[in-house]
Amino acid sequence: MSTQATPPVQRLRITFAVDGPAKYVPHLDITRAWVRALRRLGLAVAYSHGYHPHPRVALAAPLPVGYAAEWEMLEVFFDEAVALEELAARLCGALPGGLTVREVEAVPLQAPPLASQVVAAEYAVVIPQPPADLQARVQRLLAAESLPFMRVRRDREVRFDLRPRILRAEVEQRDGEAVLTLQLTHGPEGAARPEDVVSALGMEWGEARATRRRLILG
């Protein structure tokens, strides 16, 4: 006689910030940190089915190592319902340093996967000792019809047009530094990285500091 697995009863979206030591933790280890925190609280996290079940905990998008973040998102499925306000408070004491809960909200169980909803991301890149003509460089970049670009990935060259992946670029001068605000596409057809834009502007990444301000859902 066959039995049918019981579906999860709740799906939550957790919004959180990343800073301090957590900036240098790889994507998969960040996910594991969330799984450990949820287990530590004794919560009934749902598991996938099949030969290799795993916790149904997934980040919306990988955060590059070394980046801070203000508004990251994670989704979790539960086999038993959890009180949202209580979960936010309890997680604060269970997460490692550098991960801070912003918000917890319920989402429909049948909604598309969170990762598939991300269409863009907004970044702030602080550039120490920027070139004097950075504003002009940004204007030329935005005026270009195309920006042929090559990225080396896993010992192979990936070539693409960077221009349509840049949705917005603005620069502001602050105390000898420049803050470059970028809104870049993010999706299965390809994503742009702040490093790509900095390179296209004729600069080295060097001591630049990046924060992902938010992920934009479609």
CYANA upper distance limits for C-alpha pairs under 8 A (distance plus 0.5 A):
  5 ALA  CA     49 HIS  CA      8.46
  7 PRO  CA     79 ASP  CA      7.88
  8 PRO  CA     46 ALA  CA      6.64
  8 PRO  CA     77 PHE  CA      6.73
  8 PRO  CA     78 PHE  CA      6.00
  8 PRO  CA     79 ASP  CA      5.05
  8 PRO  CA     80 GLU  CA      7.94
  9 VAL  CA     77 PHE  CA      8.11
  9 VAL  CA     78 PHE  CA      6.61
  9 VAL  CA     79 ASP  CA      5.90
  9 VAL  CA     80 GLU  CA      6.64
  9 VAL  CA     81 ALA  CA      6.89
  9 VAL  CA    109 LEU  CA      8.21
 10 GLN  CA     77 PHE  CA      6.24
 10 GLN  CA     78 PHE  CA      5.68
 10 GLN  CA     79 ASP  CA      7.35
 10 GLN  CA     80 GLU  CA      7.51
 10 GLN  CA     81 ALA  CA      6.19
 10 GLN  CA     82 VAL  CA      8.29
 10 GLN  CA    106 ALA  CA      7.90
 10 GLN  CA    109 LEU  CA      7.10
 11 ARG  CA     75 GLU  CA      7.44
 11 ARG  CA     76 VAL  CA      6.18
 11 ARG  CA     77 PHE  CA      4.95
 11 ARG  CA     78 PHE  CA      6.82
 11 ARG  CA    106 ALA  CA      6.41
 11 ARG  CA    107 VAL  CA      6.23
 11 ARG  CA    108 PRO  CA      7.17
 11 ARG  CA    109 LEU  CA      6.13
 12 LEU  CA     75 GLU  CA      6.08
 12 LEU  CA     76 VAL  CA      5.85
 12 LEU  CA     77 PHE  CA      6.99
 12 LEU  CA    104 VAL  CA      7.25
 12 LEU  CA    105 GLU  CA      6.11
 12 LEU  CA    106 ALA  CA      4.95
 12 LEU  CA    107 VAL  CA      6.29
 13 ARG  CA     73 MET  CA      7.16
 13 ARG  CA     74 LEU  CA      6.12
 13 ARG  CA     75 GLU  CA      4.96
 13 ARG  CA     76 VAL  CA      7.09
 13 ARG  CA    104 VAL  CA      6.31
 13 ARG  CA    105 GLU  CA      5.84
 13 ARG  CA    106 ALA  CA      6.64
 13 ARG  CA    107 VAL  CA      7.17
 14 ILE  CA     73 MET  CA      6.13
 14 ILE  CA     74 LEU  CA      5.65
 14 ILE  CA     75 GLU  CA      6.67
 14 ILE  CA     76 VAL  CA      8.42
 14 ILE  CA    101 VAL  CA      7.66
 14 ILE  CA    102 ARG  CA      8.02
 14 ILE  CA    103 GLU  CA      6.33
 14 ILE  CA    104 VAL  CA      5.09
 14 ILE  CA    105 GLU  CA      7.10
 15 THR  CA     71 TRP  CA      6.49
 15 THR  CA     72 GLU  CA      5.97
 15 THR  CA     73 MET  CA      5.02
 15 THR  CA     74 LEU  CA      6.98
 15 THR  CA    101 VAL  CA      6.66
 15 THR  CA    102 ARG  CA      5.77
 15 THR  CA    103 GLU  CA      5.54
 15 THR  CA    104 VAL  CA      6.86
 16 PHE  CA     70 GLU  CA      7.45
 16 PHE  CA     71 TRP  CA      6.08
 16 PHE  CA     72 GLU  CA      5.73
 16 PHE  CA     73 MET  CA      6.85
 16 PHE  CA     99 LEU  CA      7.20
 16 PHE  CA    100 THR  CA      5.83
 16 PHE  CA    101 VAL  CA      4.82
 16 PHE  CA    102 ARG  CA      5.33
 16 PHE  CA    103 GLU  CA      7.43
 17 ALA  CA     68 ALA  CA      8.20
 17 ALA  CA     69 ALA  CA      5.83
 17 ALA  CA     70 GLU  CA      5.03
 17 ALA  CA     71 TRP  CA      6.01
 17 ALA  CA     72 GLU  CA      6.59
 17 ALA  CA     98 GLY  CA      8.11
 17 ALA  CA     99 LEU  CA      6.24
 17 ALA  CA    100 THR  CA      5.58
 17 ALA  CA    101 VAL  CA      7.02
 17 ALA  CA    102 ARG  CA      7.37
 18 VAL  CA     22 ALA  CA      6.52
 18 VAL  CA     23 LYS  CA      6.66
 18 VAL  CA     68 ALA  CA      5.75
 18 VAL  CA     69 ALA  CA      5.31
 18 VAL  CA     70 GLU  CA      7.00
 18 VAL  CA     72 GLU  CA      8.26
 18 VAL  CA     98 GLY  CA      5.93
 18 VAL  CA     99 LEU  CA      5.50
 18 VAL  CA    100 THR  CA      7.20
 19 ASP  CA     23 LYS  CA      5.83
 19 ASP  CA     67 TYR  CA      8.43
 19 ASP  CA     68 ALA  CA      5.47
 19 ASP  CA     69 ALA  CA      7.18
 19 ASP  CA     98 GLY  CA      5.14
 19 ASP  CA     99 LEU  CA      7.23
 20 GLY  CA     68 ALA  CA      8.26
 20 GLY  CA     97 GLY  CA      7.74
 20 GLY  CA     98 GLY  CA      5.46
 21 PRO  CA     25 VAL  CA      7.80
 21 PRO  CA     97 GLY  CA      7.22
 21 PRO  CA     98 GLY  CA      6.28
 22 ALA  CA     30 ILE  CA      8.31
 22 ALA  CA     96 PRO  CA      8.38
 22 ALA  CA     97 GLY  CA      7.20
 22 ALA  CA     98 GLY  CA      5.31
 22 ALA  CA     99 LEU  CA      7.04
 23 LYS  CA     65 VAL  CA      6.56
 23 LYS  CA     66 GLY  CA      5.35
 23 LYS  CA     67 TYR  CA      5.93
 23 LYS  CA     68 ALA  CA      5.95
 23 LYS  CA     98 GLY  CA      7.90
 24 TYR  CA     65 VAL  CA      5.61
 24 TYR  CA     66 GLY  CA      5.44
 24 TYR  CA     67 TYR  CA      8.07
 25 VAL  CA     29 ASP  CA      6.76
 25 VAL  CA     30 ILE  CA      6.81
 25 VAL  CA     65 VAL  CA      6.82
 25 VAL  CA     66 GLY  CA      8.43
 26 PRO  CA     30 ILE  CA      6.82
 26 PRO  CA     63 LEU  CA      8.42
 26 PRO  CA     64 PRO  CA      8.01
 26 PRO  CA     65 VAL  CA      6.30
 27 HIS  CA     31 THR  CA      7.04
 27 HIS  CA     62 PRO  CA      6.01
 27 HIS  CA     63 LEU  CA      6.79
 27 HIS  CA     64 PRO  CA      7.99
 27 HIS  CA     65 VAL  CA      8.12
 28 LEU  CA     32 ARG  CA      6.81
 29 ASP  CA     33 ALA  CA      6.59
 30 ILE  CA     34 TRP  CA      7.01
 31 THR  CA     35 VAL  CA      6.86
 31 THR  CA     57 VAL  CA      7.75
 31 THR  CA     58 ALA  CA      7.39
 31 THR  CA     59 LEU  CA      7.43
 32 ARG  CA     36 ARG  CA      6.61
 33 ALA  CA     37 ALA  CA      6.69
 33 ALA  CA     95 LEU  CA      7.61
 33 ALA  CA     96 PRO  CA      7.82
 34 TRP  CA     38 LEU  CA      6.70
 34 TRP  CA     57 VAL  CA      8.41
 34 TRP  CA     95 LEU  CA      7.54
 35 VAL  CA     39 ARG  CA      6.67
 35 VAL  CA     55 PRO  CA      7.83
 35 VAL  CA     57 VAL  CA      7.50
 36 ARG  CA     40 ARG  CA      6.47
 37 ALA  CA     41 LEU  CA      6.97
 37 ALA  CA     91 LEU  CA      7.46
 37 ALA  CA     94 ALA  CA      5.66
 37 ALA  CA     95 LEU  CA      6.11
 38 LEU  CA     42 GLY  CA      7.13
 38 LEU  CA     43 LEU  CA      6.36
 38 LEU  CA     45 VAL  CA      7.91
 38 LEU  CA     91 LEU  CA      8.09
 38 LEU  CA     94 ALA  CA      8.35
 39 ARG  CA     43 LEU  CA      6.39
 39 ARG  CA     44 ALA  CA      8.39
 39 ARG  CA     45 VAL  CA      8.19
 40 ARG  CA     94 ALA  CA      7.55
 41 LEU  CA     90 ARG  CA      8.07
 41 LEU  CA     91 LEU  CA      8.38
 41 LEU  CA     94 ALA  CA      7.92
 43 LEU  CA     78 PHE  CA      8.28
 43 LEU  CA     80 GLU  CA      8.36
 43 LEU  CA     82 VAL  CA      8.42
 44 ALA  CA     78 PHE  CA      6.07
 44 ALA  CA     79 ASP  CA      5.93
 44 ALA  CA     80 GLU  CA      6.23
 45 VAL  CA     55 PRO  CA      6.99
 45 VAL  CA     56 ARG  CA      7.50
 45 VAL  CA     76 VAL  CA      7.72
 45 VAL  CA     77 PHE  CA      6.53
 45 VAL  CA     78 PHE  CA      4.94
 45 VAL  CA     79 ASP  CA      6.55
 45 VAL  CA     80 GLU  CA      8.33
 46 ALA  CA     55 PRO  CA      6.48
 46 ALA  CA     56 ARG  CA      6.21
 46 ALA  CA     76 VAL  CA      8.43
 46 ALA  CA     77 PHE  CA      5.85
 46 ALA  CA     78 PHE  CA      5.22
 46 ALA  CA     79 ASP  CA      5.67
 47 TYR  CA     53 PRO  CA      6.33
 47 TYR  CA     54 HIS  CA      5.73
 47 TYR  CA     55 PRO  CA      4.92
 47 TYR  CA     56 ARG  CA      5.80
 48 SER  CA     53 PRO  CA      5.29
 48 SER  CA     54 HIS  CA      5.92
 48 SER  CA     55 PRO  CA      6.90
 48 SER  CA     56 ARG  CA      6.65
 49 HIS  CA     53 PRO  CA      5.68
 49 HIS  CA     54 HIS  CA      8.37
 56 ARG  CA     75 GLU  CA      8.50
 56 ARG  CA     76 VAL  CA      6.33
 56 ARG  CA     77 PHE  CA      6.16
 57 VAL  CA     74 LEU  CA      7.66
 57 VAL  CA     75 GLU  CA      6.30
 57 VAL  CA     76 VAL  CA      5.11
 57 VAL  CA     77 PHE  CA      7.35
 58 ALA  CA     74 LEU  CA      6.13
 58 ALA  CA     75 GLU  CA      5.99
 58 ALA  CA     76 VAL  CA      7.25
 59 LEU  CA     73 MET  CA      6.53
 59 LEU  CA     74 LEU  CA      4.76
 59 LEU  CA     75 GLU  CA      6.95
 59 LEU  CA    114 LEU  CA      8.23
 59 LEU  CA    115 ALA  CA      7.60
 60 ALA  CA     72 GLU  CA      7.90
 60 ALA  CA     73 MET  CA      5.96
 60 ALA  CA     74 LEU  CA      6.16
 60 ALA  CA     75 GLU  CA      8.03
 60 ALA  CA    114 LEU  CA      5.92
 60 ALA  CA    115 ALA  CA      4.86
 60 ALA  CA    118 VAL  CA      7.55
 61 ALA  CA     73 MET  CA      8.41
 61 ALA  CA    115 ALA  CA      6.58
 61 ALA  CA    118 VAL  CA      8.13
 63 LEU  CA     67 TYR  CA      7.29
 63 LEU  CA     69 ALA  CA      8.47
 66 GLY  CA    210 ALA  CA      8.21
 67 TYR  CA    209 ARG  CA      7.78
 67 TYR  CA    210 ALA  CA      5.77
 67 TYR  CA    211 THR  CA      5.91
 67 TYR  CA    212 ARG  CA      7.44
 68 ALA  CA    210 ALA  CA      6.98
 68 ALA  CA    211 THR  CA      5.02
 68 ALA  CA    212 ARG  CA      6.80
 69 ALA  CA    211 THR  CA      5.61
 69 ALA  CA    212 ARG  CA      5.06
 69 ALA  CA    213 ARG  CA      6.24
 69 ALA  CA    214 ARG  CA      7.90
 70 GLU  CA    211 THR  CA      7.77
 70 GLU  CA    212 ARG  CA      6.87
 70 GLU  CA    213 ARG  CA      5.43
 70 GLU  CA    214 ARG  CA      6.88
 71 TRP  CA    102 ARG  CA      8.17
 71 TRP  CA    212 ARG  CA      8.04
 71 TRP  CA    213 ARG  CA      6.42
 71 TRP  CA    214 ARG  CA      5.28
 71 TRP  CA    215 LEU  CA      7.45
 72 GLU  CA    214 ARG  CA      6.93
 72 GLU  CA    215 LEU  CA      7.19
 73 MET  CA    215 LEU  CA      8.34
 74 LEU  CA    114 LEU  CA      8.28
 75 GLU  CA    114 LEU  CA      7.45
 78 PHE  CA     82 VAL  CA      8.26
 82 VAL  CA     86 GLU  CA      8.36
 82 VAL  CA     87 LEU  CA      7.40
 83 ALA  CA     87 LEU  CA      6.61
 84 LEU  CA     88 ALA  CA      6.90
 84 LEU  CA    104 VAL  CA      6.46
 84 LEU  CA    105 GLU  CA      7.20
 84 LEU  CA    106 ALA  CA      8.32
 85 GLU  CA     89 ALA  CA      6.97
 85 GLU  CA    104 VAL  CA      7.89
 86 GLU  CA     90 ARG  CA      6.64
 87 LEU  CA     91 LEU  CA      6.47
 87 LEU  CA    104 VAL  CA      8.30
 88 ALA  CA     92 CYS  CA      7.18
 88 ALA  CA    101 VAL  CA      6.98
 88 ALA  CA    103 GLU  CA      7.52
 88 ALA  CA    104 VAL  CA      6.87
 89 ALA  CA     93 GLY  CA      8.13
 90 ARG  CA     94 ALA  CA      7.28
 91 LEU  CA     95 LEU  CA      6.50
 91 LEU  CA    101 VAL  CA      7.83
 92 CYS  CA    100 THR  CA      7.22
 92 CYS  CA    101 VAL  CA      7.16
 95 LEU  CA     99 LEU  CA      6.85
 95 LEU  CA    100 THR  CA      8.24
107 VAL  CA    111 ALA  CA      7.76
112 PRO  CA    116 SER  CA      7.32
112 PRO  CA    117 GLN  CA      7.64
113 PRO  CA    117 GLN  CA      7.38
114 LEU  CA    118 VAL  CA      7.54
116 SER  CA    187 GLY  CA      7.99
117 GLN  CA    217 LEU  CA      5.60
117 GLN  CA    218 GLY  CA      5.88
118 VAL  CA    186 HIS  CA      6.94
118 VAL  CA    187 GLY  CA      7.08
118 VAL  CA    215 LEU  CA      7.09
118 VAL  CA    216 ILE  CA      6.25
118 VAL  CA    217 LEU  CA      4.94
118 VAL  CA    218 GLY  CA      6.65
119 VAL  CA    185 THR  CA      6.44
119 VAL  CA    186 HIS  CA      5.38
119 VAL  CA    187 GLY  CA      6.04
119 VAL  CA    215 LEU  CA      8.40
119 VAL  CA    216 ILE  CA      6.43
119 VAL  CA    217 LEU  CA      6.09
119 VAL  CA    218 GLY  CA      6.13
120 ALA  CA    183 GLN  CA      7.24
120 ALA  CA    184 LEU  CA      5.96
120 ALA  CA    185 THR  CA      4.69
120 ALA  CA    186 HIS  CA      4.99
120 ALA  CA    187 GLY  CA      7.88
120 ALA  CA    215 LEU  CA      6.67
120 ALA  CA    216 ILE  CA      5.55
120 ALA  CA    217 LEU  CA      7.59
121 ALA  CA    183 GLN  CA      6.14
121 ALA  CA    184 LEU  CA      5.98
121 ALA  CA    185 THR  CA      6.97
121 ALA  CA    186 HIS  CA      7.00
121 ALA  CA    212 ARG  CA      7.65
121 ALA  CA    213 ARG  CA      8.16
121 ALA  CA    214 ARG  CA      6.40
121 ALA  CA    215 LEU  CA      4.99
121 ALA  CA    216 ILE  CA      6.12
122 GLU  CA    181 THR  CA      7.77
122 GLU  CA    182 LEU  CA      6.10
122 GLU  CA    183 GLN  CA      4.83
122 GLU  CA    184 LEU  CA      6.92
122 GLU  CA    212 ARG  CA      6.40
122 GLU  CA    213 ARG  CA      5.98
122 GLU  CA    214 ARG  CA      5.96
122 GLU  CA    215 LEU  CA      6.99
122 GLU  CA    216 ILE  CA      8.18
123 TYR  CA    180 LEU  CA      8.48
123 TYR  CA    181 THR  CA      6.22
123 TYR  CA    182 LEU  CA      5.63
123 TYR  CA    183 GLN  CA      6.87
123 TYR  CA    194 PRO  CA      7.89
123 TYR  CA    210 ALA  CA      7.38
123 TYR  CA    211 THR  CA      6.11
123 TYR  CA    212 ARG  CA      4.87
123 TYR  CA    213 ARG  CA      5.87
123 TYR  CA    214 ARG  CA      7.88
124 ALA  CA    179 VAL  CA      6.87
124 ALA  CA    180 LEU  CA      6.15
124 ALA  CA    181 THR  CA      5.11
124 ALA  CA    182 LEU  CA      6.93
124 ALA  CA    210 ALA  CA      6.27
124 ALA  CA    211 THR  CA      5.76
124 ALA  CA    212 ARG  CA      6.94
124 ALA  CA    213 ARG  CA      7.30
125 VAL  CA    179 VAL  CA      6.03
125 VAL  CA    180 LEU  CA      5.48
125 VAL  CA    181 THR  CA      6.92
125 VAL  CA    182 LEU  CA      8.42
125 VAL  CA    194 PRO  CA      7.98
125 VAL  CA    208 ALA  CA      7.04
125 VAL  CA    209 ARG  CA      6.10
125 VAL  CA    210 ALA  CA      4.91
125 VAL  CA    211 THR  CA      6.96
126 VAL  CA    177 GLU  CA      7.23
126 VAL  CA    178 ALA  CA      6.24
126 VAL  CA    179 VAL  CA      5.06
126 VAL  CA    180 LEU  CA      6.87
126 VAL  CA    208 ALA  CA      6.03
126 VAL  CA    209 ARG  CA      5.59
126 VAL  CA    210 ALA  CA      6.85
127 ILE  CA    177 GLU  CA      6.14
127 ILE  CA    178 ALA  CA      5.61
127 ILE  CA    179 VAL  CA      6.76
127 ILE  CA    180 LEU  CA      7.98
127 ILE  CA    207 GLU  CA      7.62
127 ILE  CA    208 ALA  CA      5.31
127 ILE  CA    209 ARG  CA      7.37
128 PRO  CA    176 GLY  CA      7.42
128 PRO  CA    177 GLU  CA      5.12
128 PRO  CA    178 ALA  CA      7.07
128 PRO  CA    207 GLU  CA      7.32
128 PRO  CA    208 ALA  CA      7.05
129 GLN  CA    176 GLY  CA      6.58
129 GLN  CA    177 GLU  CA      6.07
129 GLN  CA    178 ALA  CA      8.04
130 PRO  CA    134 LEU  CA      7.28
130 PRO  CA    176 GLY  CA      8.21
130 PRO  CA    177 GLU  CA      6.76
130 PRO  CA    178 ALA  CA      6.58
133 ASP  CA    137 ARG  CA      6.77
134 LEU  CA    138 VAL  CA      6.73
134 LEU  CA    171 VAL  CA      8.27
134 LEU  CA    201 LEU  CA      8.37
135 GLN  CA    139 GLN  CA      6.85
135 GLN  CA    171 VAL  CA      6.85
136 ALA  CA    140 ARG  CA      6.72
137 ARG  CA    141 LEU  CA      6.68
137 ARG  CA    201 LEU  CA      6.57
138 VAL  CA    142 LEU  CA      6.76
138 VAL  CA    169 ALA  CA      7.48
138 VAL  CA    170 GLU  CA      7.73
138 VAL  CA    171 VAL  CA      8.07
138 VAL  CA    201 LEU  CA      7.41
139 GLN  CA    143 ALA  CA      6.64
140 ARG  CA    144 ALA  CA      6.74
141 LEU  CA    147 LEU  CA      8.43
141 LEU  CA    163 ARG  CA      8.34
141 LEU  CA    200 ALA  CA      8.27
141 LEU  CA    201 LEU  CA      7.69
142 LEU  CA    163 ARG  CA      8.12
142 LEU  CA    169 ALA  CA      8.01
144 ALA  CA    163 ARG  CA      7.81
145 GLU  CA    163 ARG  CA      7.52
146 SER  CA    161 ASP  CA      6.60
146 SER  CA    162 LEU  CA      7.55
146 SER  CA    163 ARG  CA      5.70
146 SER  CA    164 PRO  CA      8.02
147 LEU  CA    161 ASP  CA      5.75
147 LEU  CA    162 LEU  CA      5.67
147 LEU  CA    163 ARG  CA      5.61
147 LEU  CA    200 ALA  CA      8.41
148 PRO  CA    159 ARG  CA      7.73
148 PRO  CA    160 PHE  CA      6.42
148 PRO  CA    161 ASP  CA      5.11
148 PRO  CA    162 LEU  CA      6.70
148 PRO  CA    163 ARG  CA      8.40
149 PHE  CA    159 ARG  CA      6.15
149 PHE  CA    160 PHE  CA      5.95
149 PHE  CA    161 ASP  CA      6.34
149 PHE  CA    162 LEU  CA      6.45
149 PHE  CA    200 ALA  CA      8.40
150 MET  CA    157 GLU  CA      6.95
150 MET  CA    158 VAL  CA      6.04
150 MET  CA    159 ARG  CA      4.90
150 MET  CA    160 PHE  CA      7.03
151 ARG  CA    157 GLU  CA      6.25
151 ARG  CA    158 VAL  CA      5.61
151 ARG  CA    159 ARG  CA      6.92
152 VAL  CA    156 ARG  CA      6.00
152 VAL  CA    157 GLU  CA      5.05
152 VAL  CA    158 VAL  CA      6.55
153 ARG  CA    157 GLU  CA      6.70
153 ARG  CA    158 VAL  CA      7.29
161 ASP  CA    165 ARG  CA      8.27
162 LEU  CA    166 ILE  CA      7.37
162 LEU  CA    192 ALA  CA      7.47
162 LEU  CA    196 ASP  CA      8.46
165 ARG  CA    184 LEU  CA      6.16
165 ARG  CA    185 THR  CA      5.52
165 ARG  CA    191 ALA  CA      7.21
165 ARG  CA    192 ALA  CA      6.24
166 ILE  CA    182 LEU  CA      7.92
166 ILE  CA    183 GLN  CA      6.86
166 ILE  CA    184 LEU  CA      5.33
166 ILE  CA    185 THR  CA      7.06
166 ILE  CA    192 ALA  CA      7.63
167 LEU  CA    182 LEU  CA      8.07
167 LEU  CA    183 GLN  CA      5.79
167 LEU  CA    184 LEU  CA      5.94
167 LEU  CA    185 THR  CA      7.33
168 ARG  CA    181 THR  CA      8.18
168 ARG  CA    182 LEU  CA      5.98
168 ARG  CA    183 GLN  CA      5.35
168 ARG  CA    184 LEU  CA      7.50
169 ALA  CA    180 LEU  CA      7.44
169 ALA  CA    181 THR  CA      6.13
169 ALA  CA    182 LEU  CA      5.14
169 ALA  CA    183 GLN  CA      7.11
170 GLU  CA    180 LEU  CA      6.25
170 GLU  CA    181 THR  CA      5.67
170 GLU  CA    182 LEU  CA      7.20
171 VAL  CA    178 ALA  CA      7.06
171 VAL  CA    179 VAL  CA      6.12
171 VAL  CA    180 LEU  CA      5.02
171 VAL  CA    181 THR  CA      6.72
172 GLU  CA    178 ALA  CA      6.07
172 GLU  CA    179 VAL  CA      5.69
172 GLU  CA    180 LEU  CA      7.10
173 GLN  CA    177 GLU  CA      6.40
173 GLN  CA    178 ALA  CA      4.95
173 GLN  CA    179 VAL  CA      6.85
174 ARG  CA    178 ALA  CA      6.28
174 ARG  CA    179 VAL  CA      7.71
182 LEU  CA    194 PRO  CA      7.84
184 LEU  CA    191 ALA  CA      7.61
184 LEU  CA    192 ALA  CA      6.29
184 LEU  CA    193 ARG  CA      7.79
185 THR  CA    190 GLY  CA      8.04
185 THR  CA    191 ALA  CA      5.80
185 THR  CA    192 ALA  CA      6.61
186 HIS  CA    190 GLY  CA      6.87
186 HIS  CA    191 ALA  CA      4.83
186 HIS  CA    192 ALA  CA      7.40
187 GLY  CA    191 ALA  CA      6.41
192 ALA  CA    196 ASP  CA      7.15
192 ALA  CA    197 VAL  CA      8.28
193 ARG  CA    197 VAL  CA      7.28
194 PRO  CA    198 VAL  CA      6.71
194 PRO  CA    210 ALA  CA      8.50
195 GLU  CA    199 SER  CA      6.62
195 GLU  CA    205 TRP  CA      6.94
196 ASP  CA    200 ALA  CA      6.64
197 VAL  CA    201 LEU  CA      6.68
198 VAL  CA    202 GLY  CA      7.19
198 VAL  CA    203 MET  CA      6.12
198 VAL  CA    204 GLU  CA      7.36
198 VAL  CA    205 TRP  CA      7.12
199 SER  CA    203 MET  CA      5.75
199 SER  CA    204 GLU  CA      6.68
199 SER  CA    205 TRP  CA      7.85
